[in-house]
Amino acid sequence: MEALLVQFLSPFLPTLLGKAQEVGAEIADRTTDAAWDYATRIWERLRPRLEERAGAPEAAEAVAKAPDDADSGTILEIHLRKILAENPALATDLRSILDQAQAAGVIATGSGSVAAQTIQATDKGIAAGIIHGGVHQTNNGDD
């Protein structure tokens, strides 16, 4: 769950942390309202515990500055794992929010990839939306 939290929150962290307002606002403007709503719900619950833990705020800031940096993401995941282990009620609450986001199509199911926006492809396979991370293309046999 920690990796999913980091992956989902990464594009929103600049705005959530009050850093790089222009970049964060641009991302928020281009994503669906639902994705932003889920991100803020998660952050409202997670932030107080994150701020209490030594090194965790800096880890979140590192991810905000470089969302694709695997090392920063791993460090934040470790902090989240410890926070959630110490706070089972918080873990249950966040799991519920993530499940709701998946049911709403905000978080892609399957491989664990996160979509900050619903991506729909045309009949020619052209997709529009914000894509964070890699893209895997499969052939549906309609060549």
N, CA, C and O of each residue as an XYZ file, in Angstrom:
572
protein
N       0.812     -1.190      0.000
C       0.000      0.000      0.000
C       0.860      1.260      0.000
O       0.470      2.272     -0.584
N       2.016      1.214      0.641
C       2.866      2.400      0.724
C       3.331      2.851     -0.657
O       3.347      4.045     -0.955
N       3.709      1.891     -1.495
C       4.153      2.235     -2.851
C       3.024      2.883     -3.639
O       3.249      3.844     -4.375
N       1.820      2.365     -3.488
C       0.663      2.934     -4.171
C       0.383      4.348     -3.677
O       0.053      5.229     -4.471
N       0.510      4.568     -2.381
C       0.327      5.916     -1.833
C       1.341      6.896     -2.408
O       0.983      8.002     -2.814
N       2.602      6.487     -2.441
C       3.650      7.362     -2.975
C       3.397      7.645     -4.449
O       3.491      8.790     -4.892
N       3.081      6.612     -5.200
C       2.855      6.783     -6.633
C       1.660      7.690     -6.896
O       1.701      8.536     -7.789
N       0.603      7.514     -6.123
C      -0.588      8.340     -6.329
C      -0.363      9.784     -5.915
O      -0.773     10.703     -6.625
N       0.283      9.994     -4.777
C       0.467     11.350     -4.258
C       1.557     12.141     -4.973
O       1.528     13.372     -4.960
N       2.514     11.463     -5.593
C       3.675     12.142     -6.194
C       3.330     13.353     -7.055
O       3.912     14.418     -6.849
N       2.417     13.237     -8.002
C       2.163     14.419     -8.840
C       1.482     15.563     -8.093
O       1.512     16.707     -8.545
N       0.870     15.255     -6.952
C       0.154     16.270     -6.187
C       0.991     16.895     -5.080
O       0.627     17.949     -4.558
N       2.105     16.268     -4.711
C       2.887     16.736     -3.567
C       3.371     18.182     -3.684
O       3.372     18.886     -2.674
N       3.782     18.662     -4.860
C       4.201     20.069     -4.900
C       3.103     21.022     -4.412
O       3.389     21.984     -3.699
N       1.872     20.759     -4.789
C       0.773     21.610     -4.351
C       0.420     21.337     -2.898
O       0.200     22.267     -2.123
N       0.366     20.066     -2.530
C       0.009     19.706     -1.162
C       1.017     20.245     -0.150
O       0.645     20.585      0.973
N       2.276     20.325     -0.535
C       3.323     20.831      0.349
C       3.512     22.344      0.223
O       4.306     22.936      0.954
N       2.780     22.965     -0.705
C       2.923     24.403     -0.892
C       4.203     24.776     -1.605
O       4.650     25.920     -1.518
N       4.803     23.826     -2.313
C       6.033     24.057     -3.072
C       5.682     24.150     -4.554
O       4.696     23.560     -4.997
N       6.462     24.867     -5.299
C       6.315     24.942     -6.754
C       4.846     25.133     -7.123
O       4.276     24.328     -7.859
N       4.251     26.176     -6.622
C       2.822     26.412     -6.806
C       2.394     26.366     -8.273
O       1.356     25.788     -8.594
N       3.172     26.959     -9.150
C       2.760     26.984    -10.549
C       2.704     25.588    -11.144
O       1.743     25.242    -11.831
N       3.729     24.783    -10.885
C       3.757     23.425    -11.419
C       2.646     22.600    -10.797
O       1.930     21.892    -11.504
N       2.495     22.682     -9.491
C       1.453     21.918     -8.806
C       0.064     22.336     -9.250
O      -0.805     21.488     -9.453
N      -0.153     23.633     -9.403
C      -1.460     24.118     -9.843
C      -1.754     23.647    -11.255
O      -2.894     23.307    -11.574
N      -0.733     23.624    -12.102
C      -0.921     23.153    -13.472
C      -1.323     21.687    -13.484
O      -2.226     21.297    -14.224
N      -0.661     20.875    -12.672
C      -1.019     19.461    -12.588
C      -2.437     19.313    -12.074
O      -3.217     18.534    -12.621
N      -2.779     20.050    -11.034
C      -4.122     19.963    -10.467
C      -5.172     20.386    -11.480
O      -6.253     19.800    -11.540
N      -4.857     21.408    -12.281
C      -5.805     21.869    -13.291
C      -6.036     20.829    -14.372
O      -7.129     20.747    -14.931
N      -5.013     20.031    -14.672
C      -5.130     19.059    -15.757
C      -5.678     17.711    -15.307
O      -6.006     16.870    -16.144
N      -5.779     17.499    -14.039
C      -6.306     16.231    -13.554
C      -7.777     16.379    -13.244
O      -8.304     17.488    -13.156
N      -8.419     15.264    -13.081
C      -9.832     15.318    -12.757
C     -10.017     15.807    -11.330
O      -9.133     15.671    -10.485
N     -11.175     16.373    -11.088
C     -11.498     16.803     -9.733
C     -11.471     15.622     -8.783
O     -11.077     15.768     -7.626
N     -11.883     14.458     -9.250
C     -11.925     13.277     -8.384
C     -10.530     12.901     -7.903
O     -10.355     12.594     -6.724
N      -9.539     12.918     -8.779
C      -8.178     12.563     -8.375
C      -7.673     13.538     -7.325
O      -7.071     13.127     -6.332
N      -7.911     14.820     -7.536
C      -7.482     15.830     -6.577
C      -8.202     15.628     -5.247
O      -7.588     15.737     -4.185
N      -9.490     15.337     -5.300
C     -10.256     15.113     -4.068
C      -9.692     13.937     -3.271
O      -9.540     14.034     -2.053
N      -9.383     12.831     -3.942
C      -8.820     11.677     -3.241
C      -7.432     12.003     -2.685
O      -7.098     11.604     -1.570
N      -6.632     12.722     -3.457
C      -5.289     13.086     -2.990
C      -5.373     13.958     -1.740
O      -4.617     13.748     -0.791
N      -6.279     14.928     -1.726
C      -6.387     15.795     -0.553
C      -6.963     15.044      0.647
O      -6.574     15.312      1.784
N      -7.876     14.116      0.411
C      -8.409     13.312      1.522
C      -7.301     12.476      2.158
O      -7.188     12.401      3.382
N      -6.495     11.856      1.319
C      -5.375     11.049      1.823
C      -4.393     11.944      2.569
O      -3.964     11.613      3.675
N      -4.038     13.071      1.969
C      -3.038     13.962      2.559
C      -3.509     14.534      3.890
O      -2.715     14.643      4.825
N      -4.787     14.903      3.994
C      -5.315     15.439      5.251
C      -5.141     14.452      6.395
O      -4.880     14.856      7.528
N      -5.283     13.167      6.110
C      -5.152     12.156      7.146
C      -3.696     11.793      7.417
O      -3.314     11.501      8.551
N      -2.898     11.815      6.364
C      -1.517     11.363      6.459
C      -0.562     12.443      6.961
O       0.371     12.144      7.707
N      -0.783     13.683      6.564
C       0.154     14.773      6.859
C       0.502     14.922      8.337
O       1.684     15.036      8.661
N      -0.469     14.926      9.246
C      -0.084     15.111     10.659
C       0.896     14.047     11.152
O       1.833     14.370     11.881
N       0.699     12.802     10.772
C       1.603     11.721     11.196
C       2.953     11.849     10.506
O       3.995     11.577     11.102
N       2.926     12.265      9.242
C       4.163     12.443      8.492
C       5.009     13.549      9.113
O       6.228     13.416      9.222
N       4.362     14.639      9.521
C       5.083     15.771     10.104
C       5.687     15.432     11.470
O       6.661     16.058     11.886
N       5.119     14.452     12.165
C       5.614     14.051     13.483
C       6.873     13.188     13.403
O       7.629     13.107     14.371
N       7.100     12.553     12.272
C       8.172     11.564     12.143
C       9.437     12.224     11.598
O       9.405     12.847     10.537
N      10.532     12.091     12.306
C      11.810     12.669     11.878
C      12.197     12.144     10.496
O      12.218     10.936     10.259
N      12.500     13.064      9.599
C      12.950     12.711      8.263
C      11.831     12.519      7.257
O      12.080     12.578      6.052
N      10.615     12.293      7.706
C       9.504     12.040      6.789
C       9.105     13.275      5.972
O       8.855     13.152      4.773
N       9.039     14.470      6.596
C       8.705     15.644      5.778
C       9.734     15.892      4.666
O       9.378     16.274      3.551
N      10.998     15.673      4.985
C      12.048     15.850      3.969
C      11.910     14.818      2.861
O      12.175     15.115      1.696
N      11.500     13.615      3.216
C      11.292     12.571      2.207
C      10.146     12.960      1.274
O      10.240     12.762      0.063
N       9.069     13.510      1.831
C       7.943     13.954      1.005
C       8.367     15.100      0.082
O       7.970     15.148     -1.082
N       9.172     16.016      0.609
C       9.659     17.131     -0.206
C      10.561     16.640     -1.336
O      10.520     17.184     -2.439
N      11.370     15.626     -1.074
C      12.244     15.062     -2.113
C      11.406     14.449     -3.233
O      11.741     14.591     -4.409
N      10.325     13.772     -2.874
C       9.442     13.188     -3.889
C       8.733     14.294     -4.666
O       8.542     14.181     -5.877
N       8.343     15.365     -3.971
C       7.693     16.487     -4.646
C       8.621     17.121     -5.681
O       8.176     17.524     -6.756
N       9.919     17.208     -5.352
C      10.889     17.816     -6.265
C      11.232     16.901     -7.434
O      11.474     17.371     -8.546
N      11.252     15.599     -7.184
C      11.643     14.637     -8.228
C      10.762     13.392     -8.127
O      11.202     12.363     -7.614
N       9.508     13.478     -8.618
C       8.564     12.368     -8.468
C       9.031     11.052     -9.087
O       8.593      9.985     -8.658
N       9.898     11.108    -10.070
C      10.365      9.889    -10.734
C      11.633      9.303    -10.116
O      12.130      8.279    -10.584
N      12.161      9.938     -9.073
C      13.367      9.432     -8.417
C      12.995      8.252     -7.531
O      12.349      8.421     -6.497
N      13.403      7.061     -7.939
C      13.041      5.833     -7.228
C      13.570      5.829     -5.797
O      12.890      5.350     -4.889
N      14.766      6.353     -5.587
C      15.339      6.360     -4.235
C      14.501      7.211     -3.284
O      14.229      6.801     -2.156
N      14.094      8.390     -3.736
C      13.257      9.258     -2.900
C      11.937      8.575     -2.594
O      11.453      8.620     -1.463
N      11.359      7.945     -3.599
C      10.099      7.235     -3.405
C      10.233      6.107     -2.405
O       9.349      5.898     -1.574
N      11.337      5.377     -2.483
C      11.568      4.271     -1.553
C      11.714      4.776     -0.116
O      11.187      4.166      0.815
N      12.420      5.874      0.062
C      12.590      6.438      1.403
C      11.237      6.857      1.980
O      10.949      6.604      3.150
N      10.412      7.498      1.156
C       9.087      7.889      1.623
C       8.237      6.655      1.934
O       7.492      6.650      2.914
N       8.341      5.625      1.120
C       7.606      4.372      1.376
C       7.986      3.783      2.735
O       7.118      3.322      3.477
N       9.263      3.796      3.057
C       9.727      3.257      4.348
C       9.108      4.042      5.499
O       8.642      3.455      6.475
N       9.104      5.372      5.384
C       8.470      6.188      6.422
C       6.984      5.856      6.531
O       6.454      5.724      7.634
N       6.315      5.723      5.387
C       4.886      5.412      5.404
C       4.627      4.042      6.025
O       3.672      3.872      6.783
N       5.472      3.071      5.707
C       5.315      1.722      6.267
C       5.367      1.780      7.793
O       4.561      1.141      8.469
N       6.316      2.544      8.331
C       6.444      2.668      9.790
C       5.261      3.425     10.391
O       4.734      3.034     11.432
N       4.849      4.497      9.741
C       3.711      5.279     10.218
C       2.454      4.417     10.261
O       1.714      4.441     11.245
N       2.214      3.663      9.206
C       0.997      2.858      9.133
C       1.046      1.666     10.087
O       0.014      1.238     10.603
N       2.244      1.134     10.321
C       2.371      0.037     11.289
C       2.051      0.522     12.703
O       1.499     -0.221     13.515
N       2.402      1.772     12.985
C       2.138      2.353     14.307
C       0.702      2.851     14.450
O       0.236      3.097     15.563
N       0.006      2.997     13.335
C      -1.351      3.556     13.332
C      -2.284      2.697     12.486
O      -2.633      3.088     11.372
N      -2.694      1.534     12.993
C      -3.536      0.636     12.196
C      -4.857      1.269     11.744
O      -5.351      0.954     10.661
N      -5.427      2.147     12.552
C      -6.678      2.800     12.154
C      -6.449      3.703     10.941
O      -7.290      3.771     10.045
N      -5.319      4.389     10.917
C      -4.970      5.223      9.772
C      -4.767      4.357      8.539
O      -5.219      4.704      7.448
N      -4.090      3.238      8.712
C      -3.871      2.323      7.581
C      -5.199      1.840      7.012
O      -5.371      1.782      5.795
N      -6.122      1.497      7.876
C      -7.445      1.041      7.430
C      -8.176      2.158      6.699
O      -8.801      1.924      5.664
N      -8.099      3.360      7.232
C      -8.745      4.514      6.618
C      -8.168      4.793      5.230
O      -8.914      5.013      4.276
N      -6.841      4.781      5.123
C      -6.204      5.049      3.832
C      -6.505      3.936      2.828
O      -6.713      4.209      1.645
N      -6.527      2.696      3.288
C      -6.875      1.578      2.400
C      -8.283      1.769      1.852
O      -8.531      1.511      0.674
N      -9.204      2.218      2.697
C     -10.574      2.463      2.264
C     -10.624      3.561      1.193
O     -11.338      3.428      0.199
N      -9.872      4.633      1.396
C      -9.841      5.722      0.410
C      -9.242      5.227     -0.910
O      -9.759      5.545     -1.981
N      -8.151      4.447     -0.837
C      -7.547      3.910     -2.057
C      -8.520      2.988     -2.780
O      -8.613      3.028     -4.006
N      -9.248      2.158     -2.033
C     -10.246      1.276     -2.648
C     -11.347      2.084     -3.333
O     -11.795      1.731     -4.424
N     -11.778      3.166     -2.691
C     -12.791      4.037     -3.293
C     -12.254      4.685     -4.569
O     -12.969      4.798     -5.564
N     -10.992      5.109     -4.531
C     -10.381      5.722     -5.714
C     -10.285      4.715     -6.856
O     -10.508      5.061     -8.016
N      -9.952      3.467     -6.526
C      -9.910      2.433     -7.563
C     -11.293      2.195     -8.140
O     -11.448      2.079     -9.356
N     -12.299      2.121     -7.281
C     -13.668      1.902     -7.744
C     -14.148      3.054     -8.627
O     -14.950      2.850     -9.540
N     -13.653      4.269     -8.351
C     -14.035      5.445     -9.134
C     -13.214      5.583    -10.417
O     -13.477      6.473    -11.226
N     -12.223      4.712    -10.609
C     -11.398      4.781    -11.808
C     -10.269      5.785    -11.725
O      -9.628      6.072    -12.736
N     -10.010      6.327    -10.549
C      -8.934      7.296    -10.356
C      -7.590      6.585    -10.283
O      -6.579      7.104    -10.756
N      -7.582      5.400     -9.690
C      -6.386      4.571     -9.622
C      -6.654      3.327    -10.447
O      -7.644      2.629    -10.229
N      -5.771      3.051    -11.393
C      -5.952      1.897    -12.263
C      -5.778      0.613    -11.466
O      -4.908      0.519    -10.600
N      -6.598     -0.354    -11.762
C      -6.465     -1.659    -11.126
C      -5.579     -2.529    -12.001
O      -5.304     -2.179    -13.149
N      -5.145     -3.623    -11.489
C      -4.307     -4.530    -12.264
C      -2.886     -4.489    -11.777
O      -2.585     -4.993    -10.695
N      -2.000     -3.893    -12.563
C      -0.578     -3.922    -12.253
C      -0.188     -2.975    -11.126
O       0.967     -2.977    -10.700
N      -1.112     -2.177    -10.641
C      -0.796     -1.237     -9.574
C      -0.411      0.128    -10.088
O       0.003      0.984     -9.305
N      -0.536      0.359    -11.388
C      -0.244      1.673    -11.947
C      -1.271      2.672    -11.460
O      -2.403      2.308    -11.139
N      -0.878      3.917    -11.406
C      -1.776      4.964    -10.951
C      -2.074      5.891    -12.104
O      -1.168      6.333    -12.811
N      -3.343      6.184    -12.292
C      -3.756      7.152    -13.297
C      -4.357      8.338    -12.587
O      -5.301      8.179    -11.813
N      -3.835      9.516    -12.829
C      -4.375     10.719    -12.208
C      -5.566     11.241    -12.989
O      -6.170     12.244    -12.610
N      -5.903     10.575    -14.064
C      -7.026     10.989    -14.882
C      -7.488      9.763    -15.648
O      -6.678      8.894    -15.971
N      -8.773      9.682    -15.943
C      -9.256      8.570    -16.753
C      -8.678      8.715    -18.148
O      -8.792      9.770    -18.772
N      -8.061      7.656    -18.631
C      -7.459      7.658    -19.957
C      -8.360      6.849    -20.873
O      -8.681      5.701    -20.570
N      -8.768      7.430    -21.983
C      -9.579      6.713    -22.947
C      -8.892      6.782    -24.292
O      -8.413      7.838    -24.706
N      -8.848      5.654    -24.969
C      -8.208      5.602    -26.279
C      -9.262      5.620    -27.371
O     -10.358      5.085    -27.204
N      -8.917      6.241    -28.488
C      -9.800      6.208    -29.652
C      -9.663      4.859    -30.319
O      -8.858      4.032    -29.890
N     -10.435      4.625    -31.358
C     -10.367      3.343    -32.064
C      -9.015      3.134    -32.734
O      -8.696      2.009    -33.118
N      -8.223      4.171    -32.884
C      -6.886      4.047    -33.458
C      -5.818      3.903    -32.382
O      -4.627      3.866    -32.694
N      -6.234      3.822    -31.108
C      -5.293      3.608    -30.015
C      -4.637      4.866    -29.502
O      -3.617      4.787    -28.818
N      -5.196      6.042    -29.812
C      -4.627      7.292    -29.333
C      -5.283      7.618    -27.999
O      -6.507      7.698    -27.899
N      -4.457      7.806    -26.978
C      -4.976      8.076    -25.637
C      -4.634      9.491    -25.226
O      -3.600     10.029    -25.620
N      -5.504     10.091    -24.433
C      -5.262     11.438    -23.930
C      -5.339     11.415    -22.420
O      -6.127     10.671    -21.837
N      -4.518     12.233    -21.792
C      -4.540     12.338    -20.339
C      -3.135     12.478    -19.804
O      -2.170     12.457    -20.569
N      -3.009     12.619    -18.503
C      -1.717     12.719    -17.855
C      -1.266     11.310    -17.514
O      -1.983     10.565    -16.846
N      -0.089     10.952    -17.970
C       0.445      9.627    -17.691
C       1.730      9.800    -16.919
O       2.665     10.452    -17.384
N       1.775      9.204    -15.717
C       2.950      9.291    -14.850
C       3.563      7.902    -14.803
O       2.917      6.962    -14.340
N       4.777      7.753    -15.264
C       5.402      6.434    -15.296
C       5.404      5.889    -16.708
O       5.377      6.652    -17.674
N       5.435      4.597    -16.829
C       5.543      3.971    -18.141
C       4.205      3.650    -18.759
O       3.160      3.703    -18.109
N       4.265      3.316    -20.030
C       3.085      2.924    -20.787
C       3.358      1.556    -21.382
O       4.423      1.321    -21.954
N       2.401      0.659    -21.249
C       2.523     -0.677    -21.829
C       1.440     -0.826    -22.881
O       0.255     -0.667    -22.586
N       1.840     -1.130    -24.103
C       0.897     -1.256    -25.184
C       0.692     -2.724    -25.519
O       1.651     -3.487    -25.633
N      -0.560     -3.109    -25.674
C      -0.863     -4.467    -26.103
C      -1.652     -4.396    -27.399
O      -2.299     -3.389    -27.688
N      -1.596     -5.428    -28.150
C      -2.318     -5.494    -29.410
C      -3.615     -6.233    -29.161
O      -3.608     -7.368    -28.685
N      -4.733     -5.589    -29.484
C      -6.032     -6.237    -29.276
C      -6.491     -7.044    -30.483
O      -7.617     -7.542    -30.503
N      -5.635     -7.176    -31.484
C      -5.949     -7.991    -32.647
C      -6.733     -7.259    -33.708
O      -7.173     -7.890    -34.670
N      -6.928     -5.978    -33.586
C      -7.707     -5.204    -34.563
C      -6.813     -4.477    -35.561
O      -7.183     -3.400    -36.028
N      -5.656     -5.025    -35.902
C      -4.722     -4.343    -36.814
C      -5.371     -4.109    -38.141
O      -4.749     -3.548    -39.042
